[in-house]
Amino acid sequence: MDNKQQLEKANKLSLREAFADKQVLRREIIAGITGFFAISYIIIVNPMILKDAGIPANLSVFATILSSFIGCWIMGFWANAPVILTPGMGVNAFFTYTIVVNMGLSWQEAVAISMVSSIIYVLIAFTKVSEILAKGIPETLKAGITAGIGLFLVEIGLEKAGLIKAGSNSILAVGDLSKPVALLALFGLVLTLFLFVRKVTGGFFIGIAVTTIIGIVFNVKDQATPSVSIADFDKYSQILAKGNFSHALTVPFILAVFSMTMILVFESMGLLEGIIPDHRKFKRAFEASSITAFISGILGTSPTVAAAESASATESGGRTGITSIVAGTMFAISMFFIPLLSYVPQAAIAPVIIITGALMMNQLSVINMYDFTDWFPAFLIVVLIPFTTSISTGLAFGFVAYPLLKIAAKRANELTGATYLLGVLFLCDLVLSTLL
């Protein structure tokens, strides 16, 4: 049985059967560890972003870890899917810079907004509405979502590697390839590519480990992590269950809830469509994601979503919930070793993110490039997700353009009620986002 057949077999296994199969279990553990290291930066980055909203970084570190741990375990046991849930990049920026900084609300009100949005998300996820919306997404747009997220990951990976940077006369420019971080990342990329094409089991994890060791030997370090100690956990109650609903009926609160809901529902839907190898697990994975998004508000952090870096776990062979459970366990263990995470440089993680993103872009092959009304909306999604660094913005432009082009081409018969609804909702989201 070749590797592809083994993975297809693993897709069909129940969680209990996967635990009983030693070969599958070993591959799932490696995938879970790989996925954790690919997204481990969130433990440091998320608190640094939420700090700008007024949440102490030394406390939101615990909220980030706990929400990720709980989310991954819910995903593993409820959905049996290899998806890692963490506070979402982009969602945390909306939480901090739109709701708190731009709108002038407190972080406690932002938490309340997140919780209300998550309740709506739960209602959608546990009803047939989720199936209607999922079926309303045309295949060409699904492919565009996957490819767009892939290109976004490539951009993130290249930036973490120091191989690209913001340009003075252009959007992007080549980074300083003489810097230790860039050189280490290039070494890691070559090594990881070699291991990948040779189909070495656990190649991504090996690449991260070896590159980290080389980084330690040559003293290649990232920016300083927040000063945090496990002793700070005694103060964690300061941000626990602090949502402020006193202004829940005001216009700014309601508008923020609408936009947050759109981001959570459709970004999660797009991510899960692009990540899960077996789409029969989508419904339960969507449900698990919604529950964890609500719990994250109680824990004192921005909502969780499926991490795009979960794709590195699936590319490492993760096919069952064991991958998520292992990643969640790693999050729990990391609480006691937060300072040690600083030894894993971004240059060691970047190659995995770059390769994973590139692999996701192979979905471009299923888009009908001979039909402009099909490929142009997908094209908008692919380019606008990385260019705007917002998955929801990319989705909005693609979903609005799709029905408009079909109508213009006198092919409205190809549209469904769900497609019209999604187009209208995303158009409202674009309009409202300019008002917030």
VENVEN-V835735 format. One record per pair of residues at least 24 apart in sequence whose ideal C-beta (glycine too) atoms are under 8 Angstrom apart, sorted by the first residue. I is the first residue (numbers start at 1). J is the second residue. Records with the same first field share a line. If there is no record, write none. Layout:
I->J / J
This chain:
3->199
7->277 / 317 / 319
10->317 / 319 / 320
11->277 / 278 / 319 / 320
12->278
13->319 / 320
14->80
15->76 / 77 / 80 / 320 / 321 / 322
18->80 / 319 / 320 / 321 / 322
19->322
24->319 / 320 / 322
25->322
27->201 / 316 / 317 / 318
28->82 / 317 / 318 / 319 / 320 / 322 / 323 / 326
29->322 / 326
30->201 / 202 / 205 / 316 / 317
31->82 / 313 / 314 / 316 / 317 / 318 / 323 / 326
32->82 / 313 / 318 / 322 / 323 / 324 / 325 / 326 / 327 / 329 / 330
33->205 / 326 / 327 / 330
34->202 / 204 / 205 / 208 / 312 / 313 / 316 / 352
35->82 / 84 / 307 / 309 / 310 / 312 / 313 / 316 / 318 / 323 / 327
36->84 / 326 / 327 / 330 / 331
37->205 / 208 / 344 / 348 / 349 / 352
38->204 / 208 / 309 / 312 / 313 / 349 / 352 / 353 / 356
39->84 / 86 / 307 / 309 / 310 / 327
40->330 / 334 / 341 / 344 / 349
41->160 / 346 / 349
42->68 / 86 / 87 / 89 / 307
43->68 / 331 / 334 / 338 / 341
44->225 / 226 / 341 / 342
45->89
46->86 / 87 / 89 / 92 / 301 / 302
47->226
48->226
49->92 / 93 / 96
50->92 / 95 / 96 / 107 / 301 / 302
51->226
52->96 / 97 / 100 / 101
53->95 / 96 / 99 / 100 / 101 / 107 / 110
54->100 / 106 / 107
55->107 / 239 / 300 / 301
56->238 / 239
57->226 / 228
58->226 / 227 / 228 / 229 / 232 / 235
59->232 / 235 / 236 / 238 / 239 / 300
60->239 / 300 / 301
61->226 / 228 / 232 / 338
62->232 / 233 / 236 / 335
63->236 / 239 / 240 / 296 / 299 / 300 / 301
64->301
65->331 / 332 / 334 / 335
66->299
67->292 / 295 / 296 / 299 / 301 / 304
68->304 / 328 / 331
69->328 / 329 / 331 / 332
70->292 / 295 / 299 / 328
71->288 / 289 / 292 / 295 / 296 / 304 / 328
72->324 / 325 / 327 / 328 / 329 / 331
73->324 / 325 / 328
74->288 / 291 / 292
75->285 / 288 / 289 / 292 / 321 / 324 / 328
76->321 / 322 / 323 / 324 / 325 / 328
77->321 / 325
78->284 / 287 / 288 / 291
79->281 / 284 / 285 / 287 / 288 / 321
80->281 / 284 / 320 / 321
81->276 / 278 / 281 / 284 / 285 / 288 / 320 / 321 / 324
82->276 / 277 / 310 / 313 / 314 / 318 / 319 / 320 / 321 / 322 / 323 / 324
83->272 / 275 / 276 / 285 / 288 / 289 / 306 / 307 / 310 / 324
84->306 / 307 / 309 / 310 / 313 / 323 / 324 / 327 / 328
85->288 / 289 / 292 / 304 / 305 / 306 / 307 / 324
86->304 / 305 / 307
87->296 / 301 / 302 / 303 / 304 / 305
88->267 / 302 / 303 / 304 / 305 / 307
90->263 / 267 / 389 / 390 / 391 / 392
91->260 / 263 / 264 / 267 / 302 / 303 / 305
92->301 / 302
94->259 / 260 / 263
95->260 / 302 / 303
96->302
98->256 / 259 / 436
99->256 / 260 / 436
102->436
103->252 / 256 / 436
105->247 / 252 / 253 / 256
106->244
108->242 / 243 / 244
109->243 / 244 / 246 / 247 / 253
110->256 / 302
111->242 / 243 / 244 / 297 / 300
112->243 / 244 / 245 / 248 / 253 / 297
113->253 / 256 / 257 / 260
114->243 / 260 / 293 / 296 / 297 / 302 / 303
115->243 / 294 / 297 / 298
116->245 / 248 / 257
117->257 / 260 / 261 / 264 / 293 / 303
118->264 / 290 / 293 / 294 / 296 / 297 / 303
119->294
120->257 / 261 / 265
121->261 / 264 / 265 / 268 / 289 / 290 / 293 / 294
122->287 / 290 / 291 / 293 / 294
124->265 / 290
125->286 / 287 / 289 / 290
126->287 / 290
130->269 / 283 / 286 / 287
131->283
132->418
133->265 / 269 / 418 / 421 / 422
134->269 / 273 / 282 / 286
135->416 / 418
136->416 / 417 / 418 / 419 / 421 / 422
137->269 / 273 / 418 / 422
138->374 / 402 / 419
139->366
140->366 / 367 / 368 / 374 / 375 / 377 / 378 / 402
141->377 / 378 / 381 / 398 / 399 / 402
142->273 / 274 / 363
143->363 / 364 / 366 / 367 / 378
144->363 / 367 / 377 / 378 / 379 / 380 / 381 / 382 / 398
145->270 / 273 / 274 / 381 / 395 / 398
146->273 / 274 / 360 / 361 / 363
147->360 / 361 / 363 / 364 / 378 / 381 / 382
148->381 / 382 / 383 / 384 / 385 / 386 / 391 / 394
149->270 / 271 / 274 / 308 / 311 / 357 / 360 / 385 / 391
150->274 / 311 / 356 / 357 / 358 / 359 / 360 / 361 / 363
151->357 / 361 / 382 / 383 / 385 / 386
152->308 / 357 / 385 / 386 / 389 / 391
153->308 / 309 / 311 / 353 / 354 / 356 / 357 / 360
154->353 / 354 / 357 / 358 / 361 / 386
155->357 / 386
156->353 / 357
157->349 / 350 / 351 / 352 / 353 / 354 / 356 / 357
158->350 / 354
160->185 / 346 / 347 / 349 / 350 / 353
161->185 / 186 / 189 / 346 / 347 / 350 / 351 / 354
162->347
163->350
171->387
180->218 / 220
181->220 / 222 / 345 / 346 / 347
182->347
184->211 / 214 / 215 / 218 / 220 / 345 / 347 / 348
185->211 / 346 / 347 / 348 / 350 / 351
187->211 / 214
188->214 / 347 / 348 / 350 / 351
189->350 / 351 / 354 / 355
191->351
192->351 / 352 / 355
193->351 / 355
196->355
201->317
202->316
203->316
204->312 / 315 / 316 / 352 / 355
205->316
207->348 / 351 / 352
208->344 / 348 / 349 / 352
211->345 / 347 / 348 / 351
212->343 / 344 / 345 / 348
215->343 / 345 / 347 / 348
216->343
220->345 / 347
221->342 / 345
222->342 / 345 / 346
224->342
225->338 / 339 / 341 / 342
228->338
230->335 / 336 / 338
236->300
239->300
240->298 / 299 / 300
241->298 / 300
242->300
243->297 / 298
252->436
255->432 / 435 / 436
256->436
258->428 / 429 / 432
259->429 / 432 / 433 / 436
260->303
262->392 / 425 / 426 / 429
263->392
264->290 / 293 / 303 / 305
266->392 / 395 / 422 / 426
267->305 / 391 / 392 / 395
268->293 / 305 / 306
270->391 / 395
271->305 / 306 / 307 / 308 / 310 / 391
272->306
274->308 / 311 / 360 / 363
275->306 / 308 / 310 / 311 / 314
276->314
277->314 / 319
278->319
309->353 / 356
311->356 / 357 / 359 / 360
312->352 / 353 / 356
315->355 / 356 / 359
372->405
373->402 / 405 / 406 / 408 / 409 / 411
376->401 / 405
377->401 / 402 / 405
392->429
393->430 / 433
395->426
396->426 / 427 / 429 / 430
397->430
399->423 / 426
400->426 / 427 / 430
